[in-house]
């Protein structure tokens, strides 16, 4: 699934993971900042492929 930042809520990511759906969703700035303030307890950032995300507009135009 390729989505924009509106779909980056943790519950959305969790639901996709439970269904074994790979997602390419960029993190919002506030989520990055919150994760960094937690330090090592904040976990690692979710996987994101910027090249794949660039192709999102092709799907939206079809």
Biopython code that builds the backbone (N, CA, C, O; Angstrom):
import numpy as np
from Bio.PDB.StructureBuilder import StructureBuilder

atoms = [
    (1, "UNK", "N", (0.841, -1.157, 0.000)),
    (1, "UNK", "CA", (0.000, 0.000, 0.000)),
    (1, "UNK", "C", (0.895, 1.231, 0.000)),
    (1, "UNK", "O", (1.838, 1.317, 0.786)),
    (2, "UNK", "N", (0.610, 2.155, -0.854)),
    (2, "UNK", "CA", (1.322, 3.434, -0.901)),
    (2, "UNK", "C", (0.308, 4.501, -0.502)),
    (2, "UNK", "O", (-0.739, 4.642, -1.132)),
    (3, "UNK", "N", (0.631, 5.248, 0.551)),
    (3, "UNK", "CA", (-0.314, 6.250, 1.044)),
    (3, "UNK", "C", (0.428, 7.522, 1.426)),
    (3, "UNK", "O", (1.655, 7.541, 1.515)),
    (4, "UNK", "N", (-0.343, 8.590, 1.652)),
    (4, "UNK", "CA", (0.277, 9.845, 2.072)),
    (4, "UNK", "C", (0.271, 9.937, 3.597)),
    (4, "UNK", "O", (-0.131, 8.998, 4.283)),
    (5, "UNK", "N", (0.719, 11.072, 4.115)),
    (5, "UNK", "CA", (0.904, 11.237, 5.552)),
    (5, "UNK", "C", (-0.399, 11.175, 6.346)),
    (5, "UNK", "O", (-0.363, 11.012, 7.566)),
    (6, "UNK", "N", (-1.526, 11.300, 5.694)),
    (6, "UNK", "CA", (-2.807, 11.232, 6.401)),
    (6, "UNK", "C", (-3.068, 9.833, 6.964)),
    (6, "UNK", "O", (-3.864, 9.681, 7.891)),
    (7, "UNK", "N", (-2.413, 8.825, 6.421)),
    (7, "UNK", "CA", (-2.628, 7.442, 6.852)),
    (7, "UNK", "C", (-1.509, 6.921, 7.740)),
    (7, "UNK", "O", (-1.333, 5.708, 7.852)),
    (8, "UNK", "N", (-0.754, 7.798, 8.368)),
    (8, "UNK", "CA", (0.389, 7.373, 9.149)),
    (8, "UNK", "C", (0.074, 7.102, 10.614)),
    (8, "UNK", "O", (0.996, 6.877, 11.398)),
    (9, "UNK", "N", (-1.186, 7.115, 11.007)),
    (9, "UNK", "CA", (-1.568, 6.857, 12.397)),
    (9, "UNK", "C", (-1.123, 5.444, 12.795)),
    (9, "UNK", "O", (-1.220, 4.516, 11.992)),
    (10, "UNK", "N", (-0.641, 5.281, 14.017)),
    (10, "UNK", "CA", (-0.172, 3.951, 14.450)),
    (10, "UNK", "C", (-1.215, 2.844, 14.313)),
    (10, "UNK", "O", (-0.854, 1.705, 14.017)),
    (11, "UNK", "N", (-2.479, 3.140, 14.518)),
    (11, "UNK", "CA", (-3.499, 2.095, 14.386)),
    (11, "UNK", "C", (-3.611, 1.614, 12.937)),
    (11, "UNK", "O", (-3.869, 0.435, 12.693)),
    (12, "UNK", "N", (-3.420, 2.515, 11.988)),
    (12, "UNK", "CA", (-3.454, 2.122, 10.573)),
    (12, "UNK", "C", (-2.280, 1.216, 10.256)),
    (12, "UNK", "O", (-2.436, 0.183, 9.604)),
    (13, "UNK", "N", (-1.103, 1.609, 10.721)),
    (13, "UNK", "CA", (0.085, 0.776, 10.480)),
    (13, "UNK", "C", (-0.066, -0.598, 11.136)),
    (13, "UNK", "O", (0.322, -1.608, 10.550)),
    (14, "UNK", "N", (-0.621, -0.640, 12.337)),
    (14, "UNK", "CA", (-0.818, -1.903, 13.038)),
    (14, "UNK", "C", (-1.786, -2.804, 12.272)),
    (14, "UNK", "O", (-1.530, -3.998, 12.116)),
    (15, "UNK", "N", (-2.880, -2.244, 11.800)),
    (15, "UNK", "CA", (-3.864, -3.023, 11.045)),
    (15, "UNK", "C", (-3.245, -3.586, 9.763)),
    (15, "UNK", "O", (-3.515, -4.729, 9.395)),
    (16, "UNK", "N", (-2.429, -2.799, 9.094)),
    (16, "UNK", "CA", (-1.776, -3.285, 7.873)),
    (16, "UNK", "C", (-0.787, -4.404, 8.197)),
    (16, "UNK", "O", (-0.717, -5.402, 7.480)),
    (17, "UNK", "N", (-0.022, -4.233, 9.281)),
    (17, "UNK", "CA", (0.928, -5.280, 9.673)),
    (17, "UNK", "C", (0.216, -6.585, 10.013)),
    (17, "UNK", "O", (0.692, -7.659, 9.647)),
    (18, "UNK", "N", (-0.912, -6.505, 10.705)),
    (18, "UNK", "CA", (-1.668, -7.708, 11.076)),
    (18, "UNK", "C", (-2.157, -8.450, 9.839)),
    (18, "UNK", "O", (-2.291, -9.674, 9.859)),
    (19, "UNK", "N", (-2.419, -7.722, 8.778)),
    (19, "UNK", "CA", (-2.885, -8.340, 7.530)),
    (19, "UNK", "C", (-1.728, -8.642, 6.577)),
    (19, "UNK", "O", (-1.937, -9.059, 5.438)),
    (20, "UNK", "N", (-0.502, -8.423, 7.067)),
    (20, "UNK", "CA", (0.734, -8.667, 6.297)),
    (20, "UNK", "C", (0.766, -7.872, 4.995)),
    (20, "UNK", "O", (1.190, -8.374, 3.954)),
    (21, "UNK", "N", (0.310, -6.623, 5.075)),
    (21, "UNK", "CA", (0.330, -5.720, 3.927)),
    (21, "UNK", "C", (1.504, -4.775, 4.098)),
    (21, "UNK", "O", (1.591, -4.065, 5.100)),
    (22, "UNK", "N", (2.404, -4.760, 3.133)),
    (22, "UNK", "CA", (3.537, -3.843, 3.196)),
    (22, "UNK", "C", (3.053, -2.436, 2.875)),
    (22, "UNK", "O", (2.272, -2.232, 1.946)),
    (23, "UNK", "N", (3.527, -1.469, 3.655)),
    (23, "UNK", "CA", (3.073, -0.094, 3.475)),
    (23, "UNK", "C", (4.258, 0.836, 3.272)),
    (23, "UNK", "O", (5.306, 0.674, 3.895)),
    (24, "UNK", "N", (4.078, 1.806, 2.398)),
    (24, "UNK", "CA", (5.038, 2.880, 2.187)),
    (24, "UNK", "C", (4.316, 4.176, 2.506)),
    (24, "UNK", "O", (3.640, 4.767, 1.664)),
    (25, "UNK", "N", (4.486, 4.602, 3.765)),
    (25, "UNK", "CA", (3.812, 5.798, 4.254)),
    (25, "UNK", "C", (4.848, 6.666, 4.962)),
    (25, "UNK", "O", (5.491, 6.193, 5.899)),
    (26, "UNK", "N", (5.032, 7.913, 4.547)),
    (26, "UNK", "CA", (6.000, 8.767, 5.238)),
    (26, "UNK", "C", (5.490, 9.155, 6.625)),
    (26, "UNK", "O", (4.284, 9.237, 6.859)),
    (27, "UNK", "N", (6.432, 9.391, 7.538)),
    (27, "UNK", "CA", (6.058, 9.828, 8.884)),
    (27, "UNK", "C", (5.803, 11.332, 8.901)),
    (27, "UNK", "O", (6.439, 12.088, 8.167)),
    (28, "UNK", "N", (4.872, 11.754, 9.740)),
    (28, "UNK", "CA", (4.645, 13.185, 9.934)),
    (28, "UNK", "C", (5.744, 13.742, 10.831)),
    (28, "UNK", "O", (6.359, 13.010, 11.607)),
    (29, "UNK", "N", (5.980, 15.025, 10.718)),
    (29, "UNK", "CA", (7.048, 15.680, 11.473)),
    (29, "UNK", "C", (6.825, 15.539, 12.975)),
    (29, "UNK", "O", (7.775, 15.310, 13.724)),
    (30, "UNK", "N", (5.567, 15.676, 13.421)),
    (30, "UNK", "CA", (5.300, 15.570, 14.855)),
    (30, "UNK", "C", (5.547, 14.156, 15.375)),
    (30, "UNK", "O", (5.952, 13.992, 16.526)),
    (31, "UNK", "N", (5.316, 13.142, 14.563)),
    (31, "UNK", "CA", (5.568, 11.769, 14.987)),
    (31, "UNK", "C", (7.062, 11.492, 15.073)),
    (31, "UNK", "O", (7.508, 10.767, 15.963)),
    (32, "UNK", "N", (7.831, 12.058, 14.166)),
    (32, "UNK", "CA", (9.285, 11.908, 14.217)),
    (32, "UNK", "C", (9.830, 12.553, 15.485)),
    (32, "UNK", "O", (10.662, 11.969, 16.179)),
    (33, "UNK", "N", (9.355, 13.760, 15.781)),
    (33, "UNK", "CA", (9.821, 14.476, 16.971)),
    (33, "UNK", "C", (9.457, 13.723, 18.244)),
    (33, "UNK", "O", (10.279, 13.616, 19.155)),
    (34, "UNK", "N", (8.236, 13.200, 18.318)),
    (34, "UNK", "CA", (7.799, 12.457, 19.512)),
    (34, "UNK", "C", (8.652, 11.211, 19.711)),
    (34, "UNK", "O", (9.042, 10.899, 20.836)),
    (35, "UNK", "N", (8.945, 10.491, 18.617)),
    (35, "UNK", "CA", (9.770, 9.287, 18.715)),
    (35, "UNK", "C", (11.164, 9.626, 19.205)),
    (35, "UNK", "O", (11.732, 8.894, 20.016)),
    (36, "UNK", "N", (11.723, 10.732, 18.722)),
    (36, "UNK", "CA", (13.078, 11.130, 19.117)),
    (36, "UNK", "C", (13.145, 11.576, 20.573)),
    (36, "UNK", "O", (14.158, 11.354, 21.237)),
    (37, "UNK", "N", (12.077, 12.205, 21.084)),
    (37, "UNK", "CA", (12.097, 12.629, 22.485)),
    (37, "UNK", "C", (12.048, 11.433, 23.432)),
    (37, "UNK", "O", (12.487, 11.539, 24.577)),
    (38, "UNK", "N", (11.528, 10.311, 22.979)),
    (38, "UNK", "CA", (11.478, 9.110, 23.808)),
    (38, "UNK", "C", (12.835, 8.413, 23.883)),
    (38, "UNK", "O", (13.037, 7.528, 24.715)),
    (39, "UNK", "N", (13.754, 8.810, 23.020)),
    (39, "UNK", "CA", (15.082, 8.195, 23.025)),
    (39, "UNK", "C", (15.023, 6.763, 22.532)),
    (39, "UNK", "O", (14.343, 6.462, 21.552)),
    (40, "UNK", "N", (15.745, 5.875, 23.219)),
    (40, "UNK", "CA", (15.802, 4.480, 22.779)),
    (40, "UNK", "C", (14.454, 3.777, 22.957)),
    (40, "UNK", "O", (14.202, 2.767, 22.299)),
    (41, "UNK", "N", (13.594, 4.284, 23.822)),
    (41, "UNK", "CA", (12.271, 3.694, 24.018)),
    (41, "UNK", "C", (11.316, 4.053, 22.875)),
    (41, "UNK", "O", (10.236, 3.473, 22.763)),
    (42, "UNK", "N", (11.710, 5.000, 22.036)),
    (42, "UNK", "CA", (10.860, 5.421, 20.926)),
    (42, "UNK", "C", (10.828, 4.450, 19.776)),
    (42, "UNK", "O", (9.974, 4.555, 18.896)),
    (43, "UNK", "N", (11.742, 3.511, 19.770)),
    (43, "UNK", "CA", (11.776, 2.517, 18.700)),
    (43, "UNK", "C", (12.408, 3.052, 17.437)),
    (43, "UNK", "O", (12.861, 4.196, 17.389)),
    (44, "UNK", "N", (12.434, 2.231, 16.431)),
    (44, "UNK", "CA", (13.035, 2.647, 15.169)),
    (44, "UNK", "C", (11.945, 3.157, 14.238)),
    (44, "UNK", "O", (10.775, 2.804, 14.388)),
    (45, "UNK", "N", (12.331, 3.983, 13.282)),
    (45, "UNK", "CA", (11.335, 4.514, 12.347)),
    (45, "UNK", "C", (10.803, 3.402, 11.434)),
    (45, "UNK", "O", (11.521, 2.451, 11.125)),
    (46, "UNK", "N", (9.560, 3.527, 11.012)),
    (46, "UNK", "CA", (9.011, 2.515, 10.100)),
    (46, "UNK", "C", (9.706, 2.581, 8.739)),
    (46, "UNK", "O", (10.219, 3.624, 8.335)),
    (47, "UNK", "N", (9.709, 1.458, 8.057)),
    (47, "UNK", "CA", (10.346, 1.397, 6.736)),
    (47, "UNK", "C", (9.628, 2.334, 5.772)),
    (47, "UNK", "O", (8.402, 2.442, 5.775)),
    (48, "UNK", "N", (10.420, 3.004, 4.952)),
    (48, "UNK", "CA", (9.867, 3.941, 3.982)),
    (48, "UNK", "C", (10.775, 3.975, 2.763)),
    (48, "UNK", "O", (11.981, 4.184, 2.888)),
    (49, "UNK", "N", (10.197, 3.770, 1.584)),
    (49, "UNK", "CA", (10.944, 3.798, 0.333)),
    (49, "UNK", "C", (10.527, 5.045, -0.446)),
    (49, "UNK", "O", (9.449, 5.058, -1.038)),
    (50, "UNK", "N", (11.358, 6.101, -0.461)),
    (50, "UNK", "CA", (10.967, 7.336, -1.133)),
    (50, "UNK", "C", (10.775, 7.175, -2.645)),
    (50, "UNK", "O", (9.934, 7.852, -3.235)),
    (51, "UNK", "N", (11.544, 6.290, -3.270)),
    (51, "UNK", "CA", (11.391, 6.083, -4.717)),
    (51, "UNK", "C", (10.037, 5.445, -5.047)),
    (51, "UNK", "O", (9.388, 5.822, -6.023)),
    (52, "UNK", "N", (9.627, 4.495, -4.240)),
    (52, "UNK", "CA", (8.328, 3.867, -4.436)),
    (52, "UNK", "C", (7.201, 4.859, -4.160)),
    (52, "UNK", "O", (6.177, 4.852, -4.842)),
    (53, "UNK", "N", (7.397, 5.700, -3.167)),
    (53, "UNK", "CA", (6.365, 6.680, -2.802)),
    (53, "UNK", "C", (6.160, 7.719, -3.906)),
    (53, "UNK", "O", (5.063, 8.262, -4.042)),
    (54, "UNK", "N", (7.185, 7.997, -4.683)),
    (54, "UNK", "CA", (7.064, 8.963, -5.785)),
    (54, "UNK", "C", (6.079, 8.479, -6.846)),
    (54, "UNK", "O", (5.504, 9.286, -7.576)),
    (55, "UNK", "N", (5.884, 7.166, -6.933)),
    (55, "UNK", "CA", (4.966, 6.621, -7.932)),
    (55, "UNK", "C", (3.512, 6.685, -7.481)),
    (55, "UNK", "O", (2.617, 6.291, -8.228)),
    (56, "UNK", "N", (3.266, 7.179, -6.262)),
    (56, "UNK", "CA", (1.906, 7.246, -5.725)),
    (56, "UNK", "C", (0.998, 8.092, -6.611)),
    (56, "UNK", "O", (-0.175, 7.757, -6.777)),
    (57, "UNK", "N", (1.511, 9.181, -7.183)),
    (57, "UNK", "CA", (0.670, 10.057, -7.993)),
    (57, "UNK", "C", (0.153, 9.364, -9.246)),
    (57, "UNK", "O", (-0.915, 9.724, -9.740)),
    (58, "UNK", "N", (0.869, 8.390, -9.770)),
    (58, "UNK", "CA", (0.420, 7.651, -10.945)),
    (58, "UNK", "C", (-0.863, 6.899, -10.613)),
    (58, "UNK", "O", (-1.798, 6.873, -11.413)),
    (59, "UNK", "N", (-0.902, 6.298, -9.448)),
    (59, "UNK", "CA", (-2.080, 5.536, -9.018)),
    (59, "UNK", "C", (-3.249, 6.480, -8.790)),
    (59, "UNK", "O", (-4.381, 6.158, -9.153)),
    (60, "UNK", "N", (-2.995, 7.638, -8.195)),
    (60, "UNK", "CA", (-4.074, 8.586, -7.907)),
    (60, "UNK", "C", (-4.678, 9.182, -9.183)),
    (60, "UNK", "O", (-5.853, 9.550, -9.195)),
    (61, "UNK", "N", (-3.901, 9.278, -10.234)),
    (61, "UNK", "CA", (-4.409, 9.855, -11.484)),
    (61, "UNK", "C", (-5.207, 8.870, -12.309)),
    (61, "UNK", "O", (-5.938, 9.280, -13.211)),
    (62, "UNK", "N", (-5.090, 7.579, -12.026)),
    (62, "UNK", "CA", (-5.796, 6.553, -12.820)),
    (62, "UNK", "C", (-7.224, 6.389, -12.396)),
    (62, "UNK", "O", (-7.946, 5.569, -12.965)),
]
sb = StructureBuilder()
sb.init_structure("model")
sb.init_model(0)
sb.init_chain("A")
sb.init_seg("    ")
for serial, (resi, resn, name, xyz) in enumerate(atoms, 1):
    if name == "N":
        sb.init_residue(resn, " ", resi, " ")
    sb.init_atom(name, np.array(xyz, "f"), 0.0, 1.0, " ", f" {name:<3s}", serial, name[0])
structure = sb.get_structure()
